[in-house]
C-alpha cells in the first residue's frame, strides 16, 4: 500500500491554486488566439485580442488572469490502495487552498454562511469531490470557479418525452438568458442523466475537457457541434458586444438515468475557465 503524506497534498494544492489562477490552459489560450482570426465583428476581434494579451501577461508575470479568483473546486481521484497519513485529507486540501490564496495574493471570496455573508478571509472551505478508483493513484484537479459564470448556470428536470430537442432548447435558452453576464466567449458544460445532483456534477466536470478535442462518442460530438453553432449564431459575441464567437466549445457528459427522468444541467464557464492538475 502506497502512503501519501498530508503535507505533500497541501503543498500540491497550494501550487495548483496559484497555477490555475495565473496560467490559462494551453487549449483555451490557443483557441482564443484562433478566434481572433475567425471572429466576424471588428469590435469582437479587438476584445478577443485584449483577452489573449491579458492571459499572456498573467502567464509571464504570474498574476491572476481575473480579479474573481473563484470558489475553489477540487476534484480528487484516490486509488483504493493509497493510504493518506498524517491527518485529515480534507483538512490538508483546505490548508493548501488557504496557503495558495495567501501566497498568490488571490482574492478571497468565500463567505462562511450563505445567509450571514461573513467572509472566511482565506477562501476556504473548498468544494471537494472524491472519486475512489482501483490502484494506488492520487490525482488532484483544482478548478477555481468565478460566480459571474456560475450564477448563469441552470438545471432542469426534463420529461423523457421532451427528448433531445428539449435538451437542445434548454441549453440554448440558458446561454441566451445569460447574455454577456458570464464574460463570453464561454465554455458550456452539459450534464445529462443520473439524478438532479449527478447531472450538475457532470456539467462541471465537462468544463475540464479540452476545448480542442471532440467527444469520443460520435453522436454526442455531432450534438455538441450543432449546439456550438446555434450558440454562436445568437450573436452575443466576445464580452457581449456582438459577434460570432459567443462560445469556444460545448461539452456533453452523460450518465444512466431513471426511466421517468431526463435531468439536464448547464454549467457555464467564462473565457478563463481555469483548472490545473497534478499527481502524487
Secondary structure, DSSP 8 states (H G I E B T S, - for coil): -EEEEHHHHHHHHHHHHHHHHH---HHHHHHHHHHHHH---HHHHHHHHHHHHHHHHHHHHT--SSS---EEEEEEEEETTEEEESS-HHHHHHHHHHHHHHHTT-----BSSTTT--B-SS--S-EEEEEEESSS-EEEEEEEE-HHHHTT-EEEEE-GGGHHHHHHHHHHHHHHHHTTTT-SSEEEEEEEEE-HHHHHHHHHHHTTS-TTS--SSHHHHHHHHHHHHHHHTT---GGGS-SS-SEEEEEEEEEEE-TT-EEEEEEEE-TT---EEEE-
